[in-house]
């Protein structure tokens, strides 16, 4: 096993000395690399809009369920309504912040070296 490690160490040392390993790759996003990028952006924006609209609908339905559960002395129904309100608000937050979150983590990834 140590003979294999010695051979690997020698190979890496020779490669580093000859400059083979020092090549760096620099790739950035490209807006014109593929056809249909503009259409894809439009589709993603439409899906975000649909997600936000469905979050509002879920919030309204969950609030109605919560109200019915509270007024009919049904704690199970009221707790389901509360959970629905929280989930619909969380979905709206994630849908609204998705671009910012992706940009943040993209920038964090670009600092890794």
Secondary structure, DSSP 8 states (H G I E B T S, - for coil): -HHHHHHHHHHHHHHHHHTSTT--------TTSSTTHHHHHHHHHHHHHHHHHHHHHHHHHHHHHHHHHHHTT-HHHHHHHHHHHHHHHHHHHHHHHHHHHHHHHHHHHHH--
